[in-house]
């Protein structure tokens, strides 16, 4: 029974260290170029009509119907 008391928390500590190593080594780089950020945030042209249709369907009509 002693091995459960010692082994359980030890497995958790080893898993936490392994997760920290994976998170640190696999971290994405920070984008500091404003042009790259601007290109990533612009909507593609193909999605624009769908977004306009969604917004049109969600708004009330002008004549009250």
CHARMM internal coordinates of N, CA and C (Angstrom, degrees):
IC EDIT
DIST 1 N 1 CA 1.4491
DIST 1 CA 1 C 1.5220
ANGL 1 N 1 CA 1 C 112.52
DIST 1 C 2 N 1.3095
ANGL 1 CA 1 C 2 N 115.97
DIHE 1 N 1 CA 1 C 2 N -26.12
DIST 2 N 2 CA 1.4636
ANGL 1 C 2 N 2 CA 119.17
DIHE 1 CA 1 C 2 N 2 CA -179.41
DIST 2 CA 2 C 1.5251
ANGL 2 N 2 CA 2 C 110.34
DIHE 1 C 2 N 2 CA 2 C -65.67
DIST 2 C 3 N 1.3151
ANGL 2 CA 2 C 3 N 116.94
DIHE 2 N 2 CA 2 C 3 N -32.70
DIST 3 N 3 CA 1.4609
ANGL 2 C 3 N 3 CA 119.12
DIHE 2 CA 2 C 3 N 3 CA -179.38
DIST 3 CA 3 C 1.5210
ANGL 3 N 3 CA 3 C 111.39
DIHE 2 C 3 N 3 CA 3 C -65.33
DIST 3 C 4 N 1.3416
ANGL 3 CA 3 C 4 N 119.32
DIHE 3 N 3 CA 3 C 4 N -27.64
DIST 4 N 4 CA 1.4647
ANGL 3 C 4 N 4 CA 121.38
DIHE 3 CA 3 C 4 N 4 CA 175.04
DIST 4 CA 4 C 1.5252
ANGL 4 N 4 CA 4 C 111.49
DIHE 3 C 4 N 4 CA 4 C -70.06
DIST 4 C 5 N 1.3116
ANGL 4 CA 4 C 5 N 116.29
DIHE 4 N 4 CA 4 C 5 N -39.08
DIST 5 N 5 CA 1.4640
ANGL 4 C 5 N 5 CA 120.87
DIHE 4 CA 4 C 5 N 5 CA -178.87
DIST 5 CA 5 C 1.5259
ANGL 5 N 5 CA 5 C 110.66
DIHE 4 C 5 N 5 CA 5 C -68.73
DIST 5 C 6 N 1.3102
ANGL 5 CA 5 C 6 N 117.28
DIHE 5 N 5 CA 5 C 6 N -36.33
DIST 6 N 6 CA 1.4687
ANGL 5 C 6 N 6 CA 120.91
DIHE 5 CA 5 C 6 N 6 CA -179.47
DIST 6 CA 6 C 1.5259
ANGL 6 N 6 CA 6 C 110.64
DIHE 5 C 6 N 6 CA 6 C -89.89
DIST 6 C 7 N 1.3166
ANGL 6 CA 6 C 7 N 117.33
DIHE 6 N 6 CA 6 C 7 N -41.37
DIST 7 N 7 CA 1.4673
ANGL 6 C 7 N 7 CA 121.45
DIHE 6 CA 6 C 7 N 7 CA -175.19
DIST 7 CA 7 C 1.5147
ANGL 7 N 7 CA 7 C 113.82
DIHE 6 C 7 N 7 CA 7 C -70.23
DIST 7 C 8 N 1.3311
ANGL 7 CA 7 C 8 N 117.83
DIHE 7 N 7 CA 7 C 8 N -37.07
DIST 8 N 8 CA 1.4704
ANGL 7 C 8 N 8 CA 120.77
DIHE 7 CA 7 C 8 N 8 CA -179.34
DIST 8 CA 8 C 1.5184
ANGL 8 N 8 CA 8 C 113.03
DIHE 7 C 8 N 8 CA 8 C -59.97
DIST 8 C 9 N 1.3357
ANGL 8 CA 8 C 9 N 117.99
DIHE 8 N 8 CA 8 C 9 N -57.09
DIST 9 N 9 CA 1.4651
ANGL 8 C 9 N 9 CA 119.16
DIHE 8 CA 8 C 9 N 9 CA 177.65
DIST 9 CA 9 C 1.5287
ANGL 9 N 9 CA 9 C 113.18
DIHE 8 C 9 N 9 CA 9 C -63.43
DIST 9 C 10 N 1.3266
ANGL 9 CA 9 C 10 N 117.37
DIHE 9 N 9 CA 9 C 10 N -31.83
DIST 10 N 10 CA 1.4601
ANGL 9 C 10 N 10 CA 119.98
DIHE 9 CA 9 C 10 N 10 CA 178.66
DIST 10 CA 10 C 1.5279
ANGL 10 N 10 CA 10 C 110.93
DIHE 9 C 10 N 10 CA 10 C -64.85
DIST 10 C 11 N 1.3140
ANGL 10 CA 10 C 11 N 117.49
DIHE 10 N 10 CA 10 C 11 N -40.26
DIST 11 N 11 CA 1.4650
ANGL 10 C 11 N 11 CA 121.16
DIHE 10 CA 10 C 11 N 11 CA 177.19
DIST 11 CA 11 C 1.5255
ANGL 11 N 11 CA 11 C 110.16
DIHE 10 C 11 N 11 CA 11 C -63.19
DIST 11 C 12 N 1.3191
ANGL 11 CA 11 C 12 N 117.20
DIHE 11 N 11 CA 11 C 12 N -39.50
DIST 12 N 12 CA 1.4677
ANGL 11 C 12 N 12 CA 121.03
DIHE 11 CA 11 C 12 N 12 CA 179.21
DIST 12 CA 12 C 1.5233
ANGL 12 N 12 CA 12 C 110.48
DIHE 11 C 12 N 12 CA 12 C -64.92
DIST 12 C 13 N 1.3221
ANGL 12 CA 12 C 13 N 117.65
DIHE 12 N 12 CA 12 C 13 N -41.89
DIST 13 N 13 CA 1.4649
ANGL 12 C 13 N 13 CA 121.24
DIHE 12 CA 12 C 13 N 13 CA 179.53
DIST 13 CA 13 C 1.5237
ANGL 13 N 13 CA 13 C 110.37
DIHE 12 C 13 N 13 CA 13 C -65.52
DIST 13 C 14 N 1.3135
ANGL 13 CA 13 C 14 N 117.76
DIHE 13 N 13 CA 13 C 14 N -43.25
DIST 14 N 14 CA 1.4667
ANGL 13 C 14 N 14 CA 121.03
DIHE 13 CA 13 C 14 N 14 CA 178.90
DIST 14 CA 14 C 1.5245
ANGL 14 N 14 CA 14 C 110.24
DIHE 13 C 14 N 14 CA 14 C -63.61
DIST 14 C 15 N 1.3176
ANGL 14 CA 14 C 15 N 117.66
DIHE 14 N 14 CA 14 C 15 N -41.61
DIST 15 N 15 CA 1.4684
ANGL 14 C 15 N 15 CA 120.65
DIHE 14 CA 14 C 15 N 15 CA 178.68
DIST 15 CA 15 C 1.5230
ANGL 15 N 15 CA 15 C 110.79
DIHE 14 C 15 N 15 CA 15 C -65.59
DIST 15 C 16 N 1.3292
ANGL 15 CA 15 C 16 N 118.04
DIHE 15 N 15 CA 15 C 16 N -37.73
DIST 16 N 16 CA 1.4625
ANGL 15 C 16 N 16 CA 120.89
DIHE 15 CA 15 C 16 N 16 CA 178.51
DIST 16 CA 16 C 1.5226
ANGL 16 N 16 CA 16 C 111.25
DIHE 15 C 16 N 16 CA 16 C -66.05
DIST 16 C 17 N 1.3143
ANGL 16 CA 16 C 17 N 116.99
DIHE 16 N 16 CA 16 C 17 N -41.22
DIST 17 N 17 CA 1.4656
ANGL 16 C 17 N 17 CA 120.48
DIHE 16 CA 16 C 17 N 17 CA 178.12
DIST 17 CA 17 C 1.5260
ANGL 17 N 17 CA 17 C 110.05
DIHE 16 C 17 N 17 CA 17 C -65.88
DIST 17 C 18 N 1.3122
ANGL 17 CA 17 C 18 N 117.62
DIHE 17 N 17 CA 17 C 18 N -42.30
DIST 18 N 18 CA 1.4675
ANGL 17 C 18 N 18 CA 120.59
DIHE 17 CA 17 C 18 N 18 CA 178.47
DIST 18 CA 18 C 1.5207
ANGL 18 N 18 CA 18 C 110.89
DIHE 17 C 18 N 18 CA 18 C -62.99
DIST 18 C 19 N 1.3289
ANGL 18 CA 18 C 19 N 117.42
DIHE 18 N 18 CA 18 C 19 N -40.75
DIST 19 N 19 CA 1.4631
ANGL 18 C 19 N 19 CA 121.07
DIHE 18 CA 18 C 19 N 19 CA 178.15
DIST 19 CA 19 C 1.5197
ANGL 19 N 19 CA 19 C 110.88
DIHE 18 C 19 N 19 CA 19 C -64.97
DIST 19 C 20 N 1.3193
ANGL 19 CA 19 C 20 N 117.55
DIHE 19 N 19 CA 19 C 20 N -40.79
DIST 20 N 20 CA 1.4644
ANGL 19 C 20 N 20 CA 121.15
DIHE 19 CA 19 C 20 N 20 CA 178.77
DIST 20 CA 20 C 1.5218
ANGL 20 N 20 CA 20 C 111.05
DIHE 19 C 20 N 20 CA 20 C -64.31
DIST 20 C 21 N 1.3193
ANGL 20 CA 20 C 21 N 117.31
DIHE 20 N 20 CA 20 C 21 N -40.21
DIST 21 N 21 CA 1.4665
ANGL 20 C 21 N 21 CA 120.62
DIHE 20 CA 20 C 21 N 21 CA 178.57
DIST 21 CA 21 C 1.5210
ANGL 21 N 21 CA 21 C 110.28
DIHE 20 C 21 N 21 CA 21 C -65.11
DIST 21 C 22 N 1.3146
ANGL 21 CA 21 C 22 N 117.74
DIHE 21 N 21 CA 21 C 22 N -43.97
DIST 22 N 22 CA 1.4672
ANGL 21 C 22 N 22 CA 121.07
DIHE 21 CA 21 C 22 N 22 CA 178.87
DIST 22 CA 22 C 1.5227
ANGL 22 N 22 CA 22 C 110.68
DIHE 21 C 22 N 22 CA 22 C -63.64
DIST 22 C 23 N 1.3217
ANGL 22 CA 22 C 23 N 117.35
DIHE 22 N 22 CA 22 C 23 N -41.76
DIST 23 N 23 CA 1.4648
ANGL 22 C 23 N 23 CA 120.72
DIHE 22 CA 22 C 23 N 23 CA -179.79
DIST 23 CA 23 C 1.5198
ANGL 23 N 23 CA 23 C 111.28
DIHE 22 C 23 N 23 CA 23 C -66.71
DIST 23 C 24 N 1.3224
ANGL 23 CA 23 C 24 N 117.45
DIHE 23 N 23 CA 23 C 24 N -38.46
DIST 24 N 24 CA 1.4641
ANGL 23 C 24 N 24 CA 120.36
DIHE 23 CA 23 C 24 N 24 CA -177.62
DIST 24 CA 24 C 1.5217
ANGL 24 N 24 CA 24 C 111.26
DIHE 23 C 24 N 24 CA 24 C -73.21
DIST 24 C 25 N 1.3158
ANGL 24 CA 24 C 25 N 118.08
DIHE 24 N 24 CA 24 C 25 N -41.92
DIST 25 N 25 CA 1.4631
ANGL 24 C 25 N 25 CA 120.49
DIHE 24 CA 24 C 25 N 25 CA -177.05
DIST 25 CA 25 C 1.5212
ANGL 25 N 25 CA 25 C 112.31
DIHE 24 C 25 N 25 CA 25 C -78.60
DIST 25 C 26 N 1.3135
ANGL 25 CA 25 C 26 N 118.27
DIHE 25 N 25 CA 25 C 26 N -23.76
DIST 26 N 26 CA 1.4551
ANGL 25 C 26 N 26 CA 120.70
DIHE 25 CA 25 C 26 N 26 CA -178.25
DIST 26 CA 26 C 1.5108
ANGL 26 N 26 CA 26 C 113.86
DIHE 25 C 26 N 26 CA 26 C -102.64
DIST 26 C 27 N 1.3386
ANGL 26 CA 26 C 27 N 117.41
DIHE 26 N 26 CA 26 C 27 N 16.41
DIST 27 N 27 CA 1.4603
ANGL 26 C 27 N 27 CA 120.74
DIHE 26 CA 26 C 27 N 27 CA -177.36
DIST 27 CA 27 C 1.5249
ANGL 27 N 27 CA 27 C 110.62
DIHE 26 C 27 N 27 CA 27 C -69.28
DIST 27 C 28 N 1.3294
ANGL 27 CA 27 C 28 N 116.03
DIHE 27 N 27 CA 27 C 28 N 139.66
DIST 28 N 28 CA 1.4563
ANGL 27 C 28 N 28 CA 120.86
DIHE 27 CA 27 C 28 N 28 CA 176.81
DIST 28 CA 28 C 1.5175
ANGL 28 N 28 CA 28 C 109.85
DIHE 27 C 28 N 28 CA 28 C -75.34
DIST 28 C 29 N 1.3254
ANGL 28 CA 28 C 29 N 115.98
DIHE 28 N 28 CA 28 C 29 N 150.91
DIST 29 N 29 CA 1.4613
ANGL 28 C 29 N 29 CA 119.61
DIHE 28 CA 28 C 29 N 29 CA 178.56
DIST 29 CA 29 C 1.5235
ANGL 29 N 29 CA 29 C 110.03
DIHE 28 C 29 N 29 CA 29 C -78.05
DIST 29 C 30 N 1.3174
ANGL 29 CA 29 C 30 N 115.38
DIHE 29 N 29 CA 29 C 30 N 154.25
DIST 30 N 30 CA 1.4597
ANGL 29 C 30 N 30 CA 121.53
DIHE 29 CA 29 C 30 N 30 CA 179.90
DIST 30 CA 30 C 1.5186
ANGL 30 N 30 CA 30 C 108.67
DIHE 29 C 30 N 30 CA 30 C -82.28
DIST 30 C 31 N 1.3216
ANGL 30 CA 30 C 31 N 116.65
DIHE 30 N 30 CA 30 C 31 N 133.26
DIST 31 N 31 CA 1.4548
ANGL 30 C 31 N 31 CA 121.63
DIHE 30 CA 30 C 31 N 31 CA 179.34
DIST 31 CA 31 C 1.5217
ANGL 31 N 31 CA 31 C 107.93
DIHE 30 C 31 N 31 CA 31 C -89.32
DIST 31 C 32 N 1.3239
ANGL 31 CA 31 C 32 N 116.63
DIHE 31 N 31 CA 31 C 32 N 117.45
DIST 32 N 32 CA 1.4561
ANGL 31 C 32 N 32 CA 119.86
DIHE 31 CA 31 C 32 N 32 CA -179.74
DIST 32 CA 32 C 1.5231
ANGL 32 N 32 CA 32 C 111.72
DIHE 31 C 32 N 32 CA 32 C -109.84
DIST 32 C 33 N 1.3287
ANGL 32 CA 32 C 33 N 117.78
DIHE 32 N 32 CA 32 C 33 N -5.08
DIST 33 N 33 CA 1.4595
ANGL 32 C 33 N 33 CA 121.35
DIHE 32 CA 32 C 33 N 33 CA 179.88
DIST 33 CA 33 C 1.5233
ANGL 33 N 33 CA 33 C 109.24
DIHE 32 C 33 N 33 CA 33 C -82.56
DIST 33 C 34 N 1.3298
ANGL 33 CA 33 C 34 N 119.18
DIHE 33 N 33 CA 33 C 34 N 117.04
DIST 34 N 34 CA 1.4694
ANGL 33 C 34 N 34 CA 120.61
DIHE 33 CA 33 C 34 N 34 CA -178.18
DIST 34 CA 34 C 1.5316
ANGL 34 N 34 CA 34 C 113.15
DIHE 33 C 34 N 34 CA 34 C -61.19
DIST 34 C 35 N 1.3236
ANGL 34 CA 34 C 35 N 117.70
DIHE 34 N 34 CA 34 C 35 N -31.54
DIST 35 N 35 CA 1.4645
ANGL 34 C 35 N 35 CA 120.45
DIHE 34 CA 34 C 35 N 35 CA 179.97
DIST 35 CA 35 C 1.5263
ANGL 35 N 35 CA 35 C 110.64
DIHE 34 C 35 N 35 CA 35 C -66.02
DIST 35 C 36 N 1.3115
ANGL 35 CA 35 C 36 N 117.37
DIHE 35 N 35 CA 35 C 36 N -40.60
DIST 36 N 36 CA 1.4626
ANGL 35 C 36 N 36 CA 120.39
DIHE 35 CA 35 C 36 N 36 CA 178.59
DIST 36 CA 36 C 1.5218
ANGL 36 N 36 CA 36 C 110.69
DIHE 35 C 36 N 36 CA 36 C -66.38
DIST 36 C 37 N 1.3172
ANGL 36 CA 36 C 37 N 117.03
DIHE 36 N 36 CA 36 C 37 N -37.30
DIST 37 N 37 CA 1.4624
ANGL 36 C 37 N 37 CA 120.55
DIHE 36 CA 36 C 37 N 37 CA 177.81
DIST 37 CA 37 C 1.5217
ANGL 37 N 37 CA 37 C 109.76
DIHE 36 C 37 N 37 CA 37 C -67.48
DIST 37 C 38 N 1.3126
ANGL 37 CA 37 C 38 N 117.38
DIHE 37 N 37 CA 37 C 38 N -41.86
DIST 38 N 38 CA 1.4605
ANGL 37 C 38 N 38 CA 121.37
DIHE 37 CA 37 C 38 N 38 CA -179.51
DIST 38 CA 38 C 1.5252
ANGL 38 N 38 CA 38 C 110.91
DIHE 37 C 38 N 38 CA 38 C -64.18
DIST 38 C 39 N 1.3161
ANGL 38 CA 38 C 39 N 117.68
DIHE 38 N 38 CA 38 C 39 N -40.63
DIST 39 N 39 CA 1.4630
ANGL 38 C 39 N 39 CA 120.73
DIHE 38 CA 38 C 39 N 39 CA 179.25
DIST 39 CA 39 C 1.5230
ANGL 39 N 39 CA 39 C 111.15
DIHE 38 C 39 N 39 CA 39 C -67.81
DIST 39 C 40 N 1.3098
ANGL 39 CA 39 C 40 N 117.32
DIHE 39 N 39 CA 39 C 40 N -33.90
DIST 40 N 40 CA 1.4623
ANGL 39 C 40 N 40 CA 120.49
DIHE 39 CA 39 C 40 N 40 CA -178.91
DIST 40 CA 40 C 1.5170
ANGL 40 N 40 CA 40 C 111.79
DIHE 39 C 40 N 40 CA 40 C -73.71
DIST 40 C 41 N 1.3296
ANGL 40 CA 40 C 41 N 118.05
DIHE 40 N 40 CA 40 C 41 N -26.36
DIST 41 N 41 CA 1.4591
ANGL 40 C 41 N 41 CA 120.39
DIHE 40 CA 40 C 41 N 41 CA -176.31
DIST 41 CA 41 C 1.5180
ANGL 41 N 41 CA 41 C 113.30
DIHE 40 C 41 N 41 CA 41 C -94.64
DIST 41 C 42 N 1.3183
ANGL 41 CA 41 C 42 N 119.22
DIHE 41 N 41 CA 41 C 42 N -12.15
DIST 42 N 42 CA 1.4593
ANGL 41 C 42 N 42 CA 120.13
DIHE 41 CA 41 C 42 N 42 CA 178.96
DIST 42 CA 42 C 1.5175
ANGL 42 N 42 CA 42 C 109.55
DIHE 41 C 42 N 42 CA 42 C -76.08
DIST 42 C 43 N 1.3180
ANGL 42 CA 42 C 43 N 115.40
DIHE 42 N 42 CA 42 C 43 N 147.60
DIST 43 N 43 CA 1.4573
ANGL 42 C 43 N 43 CA 120.17
DIHE 42 CA 42 C 43 N 43 CA -179.25
DIST 43 CA 43 C 1.5222
ANGL 43 N 43 CA 43 C 109.56
DIHE 42 C 43 N 43 CA 43 C -84.65
DIST 43 C 44 N 1.3030
ANGL 43 CA 43 C 44 N 116.81
DIHE 43 N 43 CA 43 C 44 N 142.33
DIST 44 N 44 CA 1.4543
ANGL 43 C 44 N 44 CA 118.68
DIHE 43 CA 43 C 44 N 44 CA 175.90
DIST 44 CA 44 C 1.5297
ANGL 44 N 44 CA 44 C 110.46
DIHE 43 C 44 N 44 CA 44 C -68.02
DIST 44 C 45 N 1.3119
ANGL 44 CA 44 C 45 N 115.51
DIHE 44 N 44 CA 44 C 45 N 152.52
DIST 45 N 45 CA 1.4576
ANGL 44 C 45 N 45 CA 120.87
DIHE 44 CA 44 C 45 N 45 CA -176.70
DIST 45 CA 45 C 1.5238
ANGL 45 N 45 CA 45 C 111.06
DIHE 44 C 45 N 45 CA 45 C -62.86
DIST 45 C 46 N 1.3092
ANGL 45 CA 45 C 46 N 118.56
DIHE 45 N 45 CA 45 C 46 N -34.43
DIST 46 N 46 CA 1.4625
ANGL 45 C 46 N 46 CA 121.43
DIHE 45 CA 45 C 46 N 46 CA -177.73
DIST 46 CA 46 C 1.5236
ANGL 46 N 46 CA 46 C 112.11
DIHE 45 C 46 N 46 CA 46 C -66.56
DIST 46 C 47 N 1.3237
ANGL 46 CA 46 C 47 N 118.74
DIHE 46 N 46 CA 46 C 47 N -26.96
DIST 47 N 47 CA 1.4607
ANGL 46 C 47 N 47 CA 121.29
DIHE 46 CA 46 C 47 N 47 CA -178.54
DIST 47 CA 47 C 1.5236
ANGL 47 N 47 CA 47 C 112.19
DIHE 46 C 47 N 47 CA 47 C -86.18
DIST 47 C 48 N 1.3157
ANGL 47 CA 47 C 48 N 118.06
DIHE 47 N 47 CA 47 C 48 N -14.63
DIST 48 N 48 CA 1.4606
ANGL 47 C 48 N 48 CA 120.35
DIHE 47 CA 47 C 48 N 48 CA -175.74
DIST 48 CA 48 C 1.5240
ANGL 48 N 48 CA 48 C 112.69
DIHE 47 C 48 N 48 CA 48 C -61.68
DIST 48 C 49 N 1.3364
ANGL 48 CA 48 C 49 N 121.95
DIHE 48 N 48 CA 48 C 49 N -46.50
DIST 49 N 49 CA 1.4627
ANGL 48 C 49 N 49 CA 119.52
DIHE 48 CA 48 C 49 N 49 CA 179.82
DIST 49 CA 49 C 1.5308
ANGL 49 N 49 CA 49 C 112.88
DIHE 48 C 49 N 49 CA 49 C -62.29
DIST 49 C 50 N 1.3174
ANGL 49 CA 49 C 50 N 118.33
DIHE 49 N 49 CA 49 C 50 N -36.44
DIST 50 N 50 CA 1.4596
ANGL 49 C 50 N 50 CA 120.37
DIHE 49 CA 49 C 50 N 50 CA 179.25
DIST 50 CA 50 C 1.5182
ANGL 50 N 50 CA 50 C 110.81
DIHE 49 C 50 N 50 CA 50 C -66.13
DIST 50 C 51 N 1.3107
ANGL 50 CA 50 C 51 N 116.33
DIHE 50 N 50 CA 50 C 51 N -39.25
DIST 51 N 51 CA 1.4621
ANGL 50 C 51 N 51 CA 119.86
DIHE 50 CA 50 C 51 N 51 CA 179.10
DIST 51 CA 51 C 1.5190
ANGL 51 N 51 CA 51 C 110.02
DIHE 50 C 51 N 51 CA 51 C -68.30
DIST 51 C 52 N 1.3162
ANGL 51 CA 51 C 52 N 117.81
DIHE 51 N 51 CA 51 C 52 N -40.24
DIST 52 N 52 CA 1.4627
ANGL 51 C 52 N 52 CA 120.38
DIHE 51 CA 51 C 52 N 52 CA 178.18
DIST 52 CA 52 C 1.5258
ANGL 52 N 52 CA 52 C 110.46
DIHE 51 C 52 N 52 CA 52 C -64.37
DIST 52 C 53 N 1.3220
ANGL 52 CA 52 C 53 N 118.03
DIHE 52 N 52 CA 52 C 53 N -40.28
DIST 53 N 53 CA 1.4642
ANGL 52 C 53 N 53 CA 120.95
DIHE 52 CA 52 C 53 N 53 CA 179.01
DIST 53 CA 53 C 1.5199
ANGL 53 N 53 CA 53 C 110.83
DIHE 52 C 53 N 53 CA 53 C -66.20
DIST 53 C 54 N 1.3155
ANGL 53 CA 53 C 54 N 117.36
DIHE 53 N 53 CA 53 C 54 N -39.92
DIST 54 N 54 CA 1.4568
ANGL 53 C 54 N 54 CA 120.29
DIHE 53 CA 53 C 54 N 54 CA 178.29
DIST 54 CA 54 C 1.5219
ANGL 54 N 54 CA 54 C 110.23
DIHE 53 C 54 N 54 CA 54 C -63.58
DIST 54 C 55 N 1.3127
ANGL 54 CA 54 C 55 N 117.10
DIHE 54 N 54 CA 54 C 55 N -45.30
DIST 55 N 55 CA 1.4570
ANGL 54 C 55 N 55 CA 120.27
DIHE 54 CA 54 C 55 N 55 CA 179.95
DIST 55 CA 55 C 1.5262
ANGL 55 N 55 CA 55 C 111.03
DIHE 54 C 55 N 55 CA 55 C -66.16
DIST 55 C 56 N 1.3271
ANGL 55 CA 55 C 56 N 117.62
DIHE 55 N 55 CA 55 C 56 N -36.17
DIST 56 N 56 CA 1.4565
ANGL 55 C 56 N 56 CA 121.00
DIHE 55 CA 55 C 56 N 56 CA 179.01
DIST 56 CA 56 C 1.5306
ANGL 56 N 56 CA 56 C 110.32
DIHE 55 C 56 N 56 CA 56 C -66.90
DIST 56 C 57 N 1.3277
ANGL 56 CA 56 C 57 N 116.95
DIHE 56 N 56 CA 56 C 57 N -40.78
DIST 57 N 57 CA 1.4615
ANGL 56 C 57 N 57 CA 120.59
DIHE 56 CA 56 C 57 N 57 CA -179.26
DIST 57 CA 57 C 1.5278
ANGL 57 N 57 CA 57 C 111.51
DIHE 56 C 57 N 57 CA 57 C -70.04
DIST 57 C 58 N 1.3074
ANGL 57 CA 57 C 58 N 117.43
DIHE 57 N 57 CA 57 C 58 N -26.75
DIST 58 N 58 CA 1.4634
ANGL 57 C 58 N 58 CA 120.83
DIHE 57 CA 57 C 58 N 58 CA -177.20
DIST 58 CA 58 C 1.5224
ANGL 58 N 58 CA 58 C 112.75
DIHE 57 C 58 N 58 CA 58 C -84.70
DIST 58 C 59 N 1.3229
ANGL 58 CA 58 C 59 N 118.36
DIHE 58 N 58 CA 58 C 59 N -15.82
DIST 59 N 59 CA 1.4611
ANGL 58 C 59 N 59 CA 120.39
DIHE 58 CA 58 C 59 N 59 CA -177.65
DIST 59 CA 59 C 1.5190
ANGL 59 N 59 CA 59 C 110.24
DIHE 58 C 59 N 59 CA 59 C -94.50
DIST 59 C 60 N 1.3092
ANGL 59 CA 59 C 60 N 115.79
DIHE 59 N 59 CA 59 C 60 N 155.29
DIST 60 N 60 CA 1.4672
ANGL 59 C 60 N 60 CA 121.00
DIHE 59 CA 59 C 60 N 60 CA 177.74
DIST 60 CA 60 C 1.5258
ANGL 60 N 60 CA 60 C 109.57
DIHE 59 C 60 N 60 CA 60 C -75.41
DIST 60 C 61 N 1.3127
ANGL 60 CA 60 C 61 N 115.77
DIHE 60 N 60 CA 60 C 61 N 150.64
DIST 61 N 61 CA 1.4603
ANGL 60 C 61 N 61 CA 119.16
DIHE 60 CA 60 C 61 N 61 CA 179.50
DIST 61 CA 61 C 1.5214
ANGL 61 N 61 CA 61 C 110.27
DIHE 60 C 61 N 61 CA 61 C -76.84
DIST 61 C 62 N 1.3105
ANGL 61 CA 61 C 62 N 115.86
DIHE 61 N 61 CA 61 C 62 N 161.30
DIST 62 N 62 CA 1.4643
ANGL 61 C 62 N 62 CA 121.13
DIHE 61 CA 61 C 62 N 62 CA -176.81
DIST 62 CA 62 C 1.5274
ANGL 62 N 62 CA 62 C 112.38
DIHE 61 C 62 N 62 CA 62 C -74.16
DIST 62 C 63 N 1.3374
ANGL 62 CA 62 C 63 N 118.30
DIHE 62 N 62 CA 62 C 63 N -29.85
DIST 63 N 63 CA 1.4620
ANGL 62 C 63 N 63 CA 120.15
DIHE 62 CA 62 C 63 N 63 CA -175.87
DIST 63 CA 63 C 1.5318
ANGL 63 N 63 CA 63 C 112.72
DIHE 62 C 63 N 63 CA 63 C -92.19
DIST 63 C 64 N 1.3113
ANGL 63 CA 63 C 64 N 119.78
DIHE 63 N 63 CA 63 C 64 N 7.06
DIST 64 N 64 CA 1.4518
ANGL 63 C 64 N 64 CA 122.61
DIHE 63 CA 63 C 64 N 64 CA 172.81
DIST 64 CA 64 C 1.5120
ANGL 64 N 64 CA 64 C 115.61
DIHE 63 C 64 N 64 CA 64 C 85.02
DIST 64 C 65 N 1.3048
ANGL 64 CA 64 C 65 N 120.69
DIHE 64 N 64 CA 64 C 65 N 11.20
DIST 65 N 65 CA 1.4655
ANGL 64 C 65 N 65 CA 122.55
DIHE 64 CA 64 C 65 N 65 CA 179.23
DIST 65 CA 65 C 1.4852
ANGL 65 N 65 CA 65 C 111.87
DIHE 64 C 65 N 65 CA 65 C -88.45
END
COOR INIT
IC SEED 1 N 1 CA 1 C
IC BUILD
